[in-house]
Amino acid sequence: IFAIHNSGAWRTHYTISPDGVLKHSRDWNYYSKEYVWNSISNRMYFFRDDTIPNDLLFEAIGSSGLLQTPVDSPYHEDIGWEHPIRLSGDGRWVLLGSGLVLDAQTLNRSPYGLANKVTDALWFAGRWITLRTIVSVPQLQEWTGPTLELTRVVQLEPGFAHSLHRLTSKHMLVISVPVDGIPAFTILDQQLQASSINIDWHNPMNPKDVDDDQTISPLDVLRIIDKINK
């Protein structure tokens, strides 16, 4: 478990074992509205939202829970440090809410980025899907290729953009807030078409792959146990 607290100098970051034992802590660290884990490189990405100017940093965490010294970007100035912080599926790129894209290893800026700011972003089926509000209408955008070309736009019911979530490898969930204030939940497939998933968590094509994420893992058993408990 990764945790932060405002004790110590500035903020203190902690790692805690599954049985509740403190593994390591590091003072003189930063507060961020979110901390995003890169499972490919074992790094935690975050902003220093309590410092001016802001900056993007990562903190490597060893297998034993040892927190390495944070590394910040080479810019040290305000060039688009806006939430959210999102990672590509291969862990190579960091996409920010400003549309800025940086190399996840060096934190150097990519020559390519999005043409506009976004409320949320999701690496889905090999490309970036983003969500934003434009003239009081939530809008999905699809960005493809190494140059991040805008290839598709989908308008939702008037209201405000909220967030994007992966359900399976084939399905994503879009949350928006229409003008009536009641959250709307829309399930889309890989082509950004309205879809649905089996809410009974049964996959007739491959029963052992309960959640239809194309892999058979302990999570499939946990899905069933969770349903039984509920």
C-alpha positions as CSV (number, residue, x, y, z in Angstrom):
1,I,0.0,0.0,0.0
2,F,1.2,3.5,-0.9
3,A,0.1,6.3,1.4
4,I,0.8,9.9,2.2
5,H,0.3,12.1,5.3
6,N,1.0,15.7,6.2
7,S,3.2,14.7,9.1
8,G,6.9,15.2,9.0
9,A,8.6,17.7,6.7
10,W,6.2,18.8,3.9
11,R,4.5,15.5,3.0
12,T,5.6,12.0,4.1
13,H,5.2,9.1,1.7
14,Y,4.8,5.6,3.1
15,T,4.8,2.0,1.9
16,I,2.9,-0.5,4.0
17,S,2.8,-4.3,3.6
18,P,-0.5,-6.1,3.1
19,D,-0.4,-7.2,6.8
20,G,-0.1,-3.6,8.0
21,V,3.7,-3.4,8.6
22,L,5.4,-0.1,7.7
23,K,8.0,-0.9,5.1
24,H,9.5,2.5,4.4
25,S,8.8,6.3,4.6
26,R,10.4,9.4,3.1
27,D,10.0,12.9,4.3
28,W,10.4,16.1,2.2
29,N,8.0,14.8,-0.3
30,Y,5.0,16.4,-2.1
31,Y,1.3,16.5,-2.0
32,S,-0.6,15.7,-5.2
33,K,-4.3,15.5,-5.9
34,E,-3.6,12.1,-7.4
35,Y,-0.9,9.5,-7.5
36,V,-0.8,7.2,-10.5
37,W,1.1,3.8,-10.5
38,N,3.1,2.6,-13.5
39,S,3.2,-1.2,-13.1
40,I,5.6,-1.6,-16.0
41,S,8.4,0.5,-14.4
42,N,7.3,0.3,-10.7
43,R,7.0,4.1,-10.5
44,M,4.4,6.4,-8.8
45,Y,3.7,9.6,-10.8
46,F,2.4,12.7,-9.2
47,F,2.5,16.5,-9.2
48,R,3.7,18.9,-6.5
49,D,0.4,20.7,-6.2
50,D,1.5,22.4,-3.0
51,T,4.4,24.1,-4.6
52,I,4.8,26.9,-7.1
53,P,5.8,26.4,-9.8
54,N,4.2,22.9,-10.1
55,D,6.1,20.0,-11.7
56,L,5.6,16.3,-12.6
57,L,7.6,13.8,-10.6
58,F,8.0,10.0,-10.3
59,E,9.0,8.0,-7.3
60,A,10.4,4.5,-8.0
61,I,9.3,1.9,-5.4
62,G,11.4,-1.3,-5.0
63,S,9.9,-4.8,-4.6
64,S,10.6,-4.6,-0.8
65,G,8.7,-1.2,-0.6
66,L,11.8,1.0,-0.6
67,L,11.0,4.5,-1.8
68,Q,13.6,5.9,-4.1
69,T,14.5,9.6,-4.3
70,P,11.8,11.4,-6.4
71,V,12.8,12.5,-9.9
72,D,11.2,15.7,-11.3
73,S,10.9,16.8,-14.9
74,P,13.7,18.9,-16.5
75,Y,11.5,21.9,-16.9
76,H,10.8,23.2,-13.4
77,E,8.2,25.7,-14.7
78,D,4.5,25.8,-15.5
79,I,4.2,24.2,-18.9
80,G,0.9,22.4,-18.5
81,W,0.9,20.6,-15.2
82,E,-2.9,19.9,-15.1
83,H,-4.7,16.8,-13.8
84,P,-5.4,14.1,-14.6
85,I,-2.2,12.1,-14.9
86,R,-2.7,9.1,-17.2
87,L,-0.4,6.4,-18.5
88,S,-0.4,4.6,-21.8
89,G,-0.9,0.8,-21.8
90,D,2.8,0.1,-22.3
91,G,3.8,2.5,-19.6
92,R,5.9,4.6,-22.0
93,W,4.0,7.8,-22.1
94,V,2.3,10.1,-19.6
95,L,-0.7,12.1,-20.7
96,L,-1.8,15.2,-18.7
97,G,-5.1,17.0,-18.6
98,S,-3.5,19.9,-20.5
99,G,-3.0,17.6,-23.5
100,L,0.8,17.5,-22.8
101,V,2.5,14.2,-23.4
102,L,5.8,13.2,-21.8
103,D,8.2,10.3,-21.9
104,A,7.5,8.2,-18.8
105,Q,11.2,7.3,-18.4
106,T,12.8,10.8,-18.7
107,L,9.8,13.1,-18.3
108,N,11.0,14.9,-21.4
109,R,8.2,16.5,-23.5
110,S,7.0,14.6,-26.6
111,P,6.9,16.7,-29.8
112,Y,3.3,15.5,-30.1
113,G,0.3,16.1,-27.8
114,L,-3.4,16.6,-27.8
115,A,-4.9,19.6,-29.4
116,N,-7.1,20.5,-26.4
117,K,-7.4,20.0,-22.7
118,V,-9.3,17.0,-21.3
119,T,-11.3,16.1,-18.2
120,D,-10.2,12.5,-18.3
121,A,-8.3,10.0,-20.5
122,L,-8.1,6.3,-20.9
123,W,-5.7,4.1,-22.9
124,F,-8.2,1.7,-24.5
125,A,-7.8,-0.8,-27.3
126,G,-4.4,0.6,-28.3
127,R,-5.2,4.3,-28.4
128,W,-6.2,7.3,-26.2
129,I,-9.8,8.0,-25.6
130,T,-10.4,11.3,-23.9
131,L,-13.5,13.0,-22.3
132,R,-14.1,16.7,-22.1
133,T,-17.0,19.2,-21.8
134,I,-17.4,21.5,-24.8
135,V,-20.2,24.1,-24.8
136,S,-22.1,22.2,-22.0
137,V,-21.9,18.9,-23.9
138,P,-19.7,15.9,-22.9
139,Q,-17.5,14.9,-25.8
140,L,-15.4,11.7,-26.4
141,Q,-12.4,12.0,-28.6
142,E,-10.2,9.3,-30.1
143,W,-6.5,10.0,-30.7
144,T,-4.5,7.4,-32.8
145,G,-1.0,6.9,-34.1
146,P,2.3,8.2,-32.9
147,T,1.3,11.8,-33.8
148,L,-2.0,11.5,-31.9
149,E,-4.3,12.4,-34.7
150,L,-7.9,13.1,-33.8
151,T,-9.8,10.4,-35.6
152,R,-13.2,10.3,-34.0
153,V,-15.6,12.5,-31.9
154,V,-18.7,11.3,-30.1
155,Q,-21.1,13.7,-28.5
156,L,-23.1,12.7,-25.4
157,E,-26.3,14.0,-23.8
158,P,-25.9,17.7,-22.8
159,G,-24.3,18.1,-19.4
160,F,-20.8,17.8,-18.0
161,A,-18.0,15.3,-18.4
162,H,-16.9,13.3,-15.4
163,S,-14.7,10.3,-15.9
164,L,-13.7,7.2,-18.0
165,H,-13.2,3.7,-16.7
166,R,-12.1,0.3,-18.1
167,L,-14.6,-2.5,-17.6
168,T,-13.0,-5.2,-19.7
169,S,-10.5,-5.2,-22.6
170,K,-13.6,-4.7,-24.8
171,H,-15.7,-2.4,-22.8
172,M,-15.3,1.0,-21.2
173,L,-17.6,3.1,-19.0
174,V,-18.3,6.8,-19.5
175,I,-19.7,8.8,-16.6
176,S,-21.2,12.1,-17.3
177,V,-23.6,14.4,-15.5
178,P,-26.6,15.6,-17.6
179,V,-28.3,18.9,-16.9
180,D,-30.7,17.2,-14.4
181,G,-27.8,16.4,-12.1
182,I,-28.3,12.7,-12.2
183,P,-25.1,10.8,-13.2
184,A,-25.4,8.9,-16.5
185,F,-23.4,5.7,-17.1
186,T,-22.7,4.7,-20.7
187,I,-21.0,1.4,-21.7
188,L,-19.2,1.6,-25.0
189,D,-17.3,-1.1,-27.0
190,Q,-14.0,-0.8,-28.8
191,Q,-15.6,1.2,-31.6
192,L,-17.2,3.6,-29.2
193,Q,-20.6,2.2,-29.9
194,A,-23.2,1.7,-27.2
195,S,-22.8,-1.8,-25.7
196,S,-23.5,-3.8,-22.6
197,I,-21.8,-6.4,-20.5
198,N,-23.1,-9.5,-18.8
199,I,-24.1,-8.2,-15.4
200,D,-24.4,-11.8,-14.0
201,W,-20.6,-12.2,-14.6
202,H,-21.1,-15.3,-16.7
203,N,-19.2,-15.6,-20.0
204,P,-20.8,-18.4,-22.1
205,M,-17.9,-18.3,-24.6
206,N,-15.3,-19.0,-21.9
207,P,-16.9,-19.7,-18.5
208,K,-13.6,-19.6,-16.7
209,D,-12.9,-16.0,-18.0
210,V,-15.8,-14.7,-15.9
211,D,-15.3,-11.0,-16.6
212,D,-14.4,-11.4,-20.3
213,D,-11.1,-9.6,-20.0
214,Q,-9.4,-12.2,-22.2
215,T,-7.4,-13.7,-19.3
216,I,-8.1,-16.4,-16.7
217,S,-6.8,-15.2,-13.4
218,P,-7.7,-15.2,-9.6
219,L,-9.8,-12.1,-10.3
220,D,-12.3,-14.3,-12.1
221,V,-12.9,-16.3,-8.9
222,L,-13.0,-13.1,-6.8
223,R,-15.8,-11.7,-9.1
224,I,-18.0,-14.7,-8.2
225,I,-17.1,-14.6,-4.5
226,D,-18.0,-10.9,-4.5
227,K,-21.4,-11.6,-6.1
228,I,-22.1,-14.3,-3.5
229,N,-21.2,-12.0,-0.6
230,K,-23.4,-9.3,-2.0
